Amino acid sequence: MTTGFTHRIATEADIPALVVLMDRSISGPLADFLTPDQIAASRRLMGLDSQIIADRTYLIVEADGAMAGCGGWSRRITEYGGDHTPGRVPAPLTPGLDAARIRAMYTAPEFVRRGVGRLILGLCETAARAAGYGRAELVATLGGEPLYLAAGYREIERFEDDRGGAPVPLVRMGKRLDSGFGPAGEPG
């Protein structure tokens, strides 16, 4: 249920509040799926990506002035992680050929299962489609996987990222945003 939520584009002025929300989300809902060592590693792997804020593709959802969640989409190669995460590739993707990236989805613990993630996901998909992308991909935590499955995303691969000190299980997922065919005539 998304009644009562508003949304807006995040700006650089929102960064301090976004960092707090992201930390609360990692410590709260994600803790149901990971060990304490994996939570600590997640903090080193995940977090704020100032590039998608600068690109104006990052959203904040609010309820009565409270930040309920955030998330965005990207037209850049980087799949996940914050400014501090190694291996970032800020080069642009090609609309119509590459998949847009759904990025940095976080929900405040008190707003979990109230439609915040679904709202952000829908807004991101609509914007990516309008920008010419026929597919979207994301890297999900185990906590986010049920939302993405319910929204029509399908598993591409499961993997672990141990760059944060402990192996964090992740799932690369994808979804068609259009009714056409992908590169080389492959169905989505």
C-alpha positions as CSV (number, residue, x, y, z in Angstrom):
1,M,0.0,0.0,0.0
2,T,1.5,3.3,-1.1
3,T,-1.2,5.7,0.3
4,G,0.3,8.8,1.9
5,F,3.7,8.5,0.4
6,T,5.3,11.3,-1.6
7,H,8.5,11.1,-3.6
8,R,11.2,13.5,-4.9
9,I,14.6,13.5,-6.5
10,A,17.4,13.4,-4.0
11,T,20.0,16.2,-3.9
12,E,23.4,16.5,-2.4
13,A,21.8,18.3,0.6
14,D,20.0,14.9,1.4
15,I,23.3,12.9,1.7
16,P,23.7,13.0,5.5
17,A,20.1,11.8,6.0
18,L,20.5,9.2,3.3
19,V,23.6,7.8,5.0
20,V,21.7,7.4,8.3
21,L,18.7,5.7,6.5
22,M,21.1,3.3,4.7
23,D,22.8,2.3,7.9
24,R,19.5,1.8,9.7
25,S,18.3,-0.4,6.8
26,I,21.5,-2.5,6.8
27,S,21.4,-2.9,10.6
28,G,17.6,-3.6,10.8
29,P,15.8,-5.6,8.1
30,L,19.0,-7.0,6.4
31,A,20.1,-8.4,9.8
32,D,17.4,-11.0,9.5
33,F,19.2,-12.6,6.6
34,L,22.9,-12.1,7.4
35,T,25.4,-12.9,10.2
36,P,27.0,-10.0,12.2
37,D,30.2,-10.4,10.1
38,Q,28.2,-10.2,6.9
39,I,26.4,-7.1,8.2
40,A,29.8,-5.5,8.8
41,A,31.0,-6.5,5.4
42,S,27.7,-5.1,3.8
43,R,28.5,-1.7,5.3
44,R,31.9,-1.8,3.5
45,L,30.3,-3.0,0.2
46,M,27.0,-1.0,0.1
47,G,26.1,2.6,0.7
48,L,25.8,6.0,-0.9
49,D,26.7,6.5,-4.5
50,S,26.9,10.2,-5.1
51,Q,27.1,9.7,-8.9
52,I,23.4,8.7,-9.1
53,I,22.5,11.6,-6.9
54,A,24.4,13.9,-9.3
55,D,22.7,12.2,-12.2
56,R,19.3,13.0,-10.6
57,T,18.1,9.4,-10.9
58,Y,18.0,8.8,-7.1
59,L,14.7,9.1,-5.3
60,I,13.5,9.6,-1.8
61,V,10.1,8.5,-0.6
62,E,8.6,10.3,2.4
63,A,5.6,9.8,4.7
64,D,4.5,12.9,6.6
65,G,8.0,14.4,6.3
66,A,9.8,11.3,7.4
67,M,12.2,9.6,5.1
68,A,10.7,6.1,4.4
69,G,13.0,4.9,1.8
70,C,15.3,5.6,-1.1
71,G,16.5,4.1,-4.3
72,G,17.3,4.9,-7.9
73,W,18.3,3.8,-11.3
74,S,21.5,4.4,-13.2
75,R,22.6,4.7,-16.8
76,R,26.1,3.8,-15.7
77,I,27.9,0.4,-15.7
78,T,28.4,0.2,-11.9
79,E,26.0,-2.5,-10.6
80,Y,26.1,-1.9,-6.8
81,G,28.1,-0.3,-4.0
82,G,28.8,3.1,-2.7
83,D,31.4,5.7,-3.4
84,H,33.9,3.7,-1.3
85,T,33.3,0.4,-3.0
86,P,36.2,-0.9,-5.2
87,G,35.6,-1.8,-8.8
88,R,33.2,1.0,-9.7
89,V,32.8,1.7,-13.5
90,P,31.1,5.1,-14.0
91,A,31.1,4.8,-17.8
92,P,27.7,5.2,-19.5
93,L,25.5,2.3,-20.6
94,T,23.8,2.3,-24.0
95,P,20.0,2.7,-24.0
96,G,18.3,0.0,-26.2
97,L,21.4,-2.3,-25.8
98,D,22.4,-2.4,-22.2
99,A,20.1,-2.9,-19.1
100,A,19.5,0.1,-16.9
101,R,20.7,-0.5,-13.3
102,I,18.4,-0.4,-10.4
103,R,20.5,0.8,-7.5
104,A,20.8,1.4,-3.8
105,M,17.3,0.5,-2.6
106,Y,16.9,1.0,1.2
107,T,13.7,1.1,3.3
108,A,13.6,2.5,6.9
109,P,12.8,-0.4,9.3
110,E,9.5,1.1,10.4
111,F,8.3,1.3,6.8
112,V,9.2,-2.3,5.7
113,R,6.4,-4.1,3.8
114,R,4.3,-1.0,3.3
115,G,4.9,-0.5,-0.4
116,V,8.0,1.8,-0.3
117,G,10.3,-0.5,-2.3
118,R,7.6,-1.3,-4.8
119,L,6.9,2.4,-5.3
120,I,10.5,3.2,-5.8
121,L,11.0,0.3,-8.2
122,G,8.0,1.3,-10.3
123,L,9.2,4.9,-10.5
124,C,12.7,3.8,-11.5
125,E,11.4,1.4,-14.2
126,T,9.2,4.1,-15.7
127,A,12.1,6.6,-15.8
128,A,14.5,4.0,-17.3
129,R,11.9,3.0,-19.9
130,A,11.4,6.7,-20.8
131,A,15.2,7.0,-21.2
132,G,15.1,4.2,-23.8
133,Y,16.1,1.2,-21.8
134,G,14.2,-2.1,-22.5
135,R,15.7,-4.0,-19.6
136,A,16.7,-3.4,-16.0
137,E,19.1,-5.3,-13.9
138,L,20.0,-5.2,-10.2
139,V,22.0,-6.9,-7.6
140,A,19.8,-7.9,-4.7
141,T,20.5,-8.7,-1.1
142,L,18.7,-11.8,0.3
143,G,16.4,-9.3,2.1
144,G,15.4,-7.6,-1.2
145,E,15.1,-10.7,-3.3
146,P,11.4,-11.4,-2.5
147,L,10.4,-7.8,-3.5
148,Y,12.1,-8.1,-6.8
149,L,10.7,-11.6,-7.5
150,A,7.2,-10.3,-6.8
151,A,7.9,-7.4,-9.2
152,G,8.8,-9.7,-12.1
153,Y,12.6,-9.8,-11.8
154,R,14.2,-13.2,-12.4
155,E,17.5,-14.6,-11.1
156,I,20.5,-14.3,-13.5
157,E,23.1,-15.6,-11.0
158,R,23.9,-16.0,-7.4
159,F,27.3,-15.0,-6.1
160,E,29.1,-13.9,-3.0
161,D,31.1,-10.7,-2.6
162,D,33.9,-11.0,0.0
163,R,35.6,-7.7,-0.5
164,G,34.1,-6.4,2.7
165,G,35.8,-9.1,4.8
166,A,33.1,-11.8,4.9
167,P,31.2,-13.4,2.0
168,V,27.9,-11.5,1.4
169,P,25.4,-13.5,-0.6
170,L,23.9,-11.5,-3.5
171,V,21.6,-12.2,-6.5
172,R,21.9,-10.6,-9.9
173,M,18.4,-10.2,-11.3
174,G,16.8,-8.8,-14.5
175,K,13.5,-7.8,-16.0
176,R,12.2,-6.8,-19.4
177,L,10.8,-3.2,-19.4
178,D,9.4,-3.4,-22.9
179,S,7.6,-6.0,-24.9
180,G,10.2,-6.3,-27.6
181,F,13.3,-8.4,-27.9
182,G,16.8,-7.9,-26.6
183,P,20.1,-7.7,-28.5
184,A,20.5,-10.3,-31.3
185,G,16.7,-11.0,-31.1
186,E,16.9,-12.7,-27.7
187,P,13.7,-12.6,-25.7
188,G,14.0,-10.9,-22.3
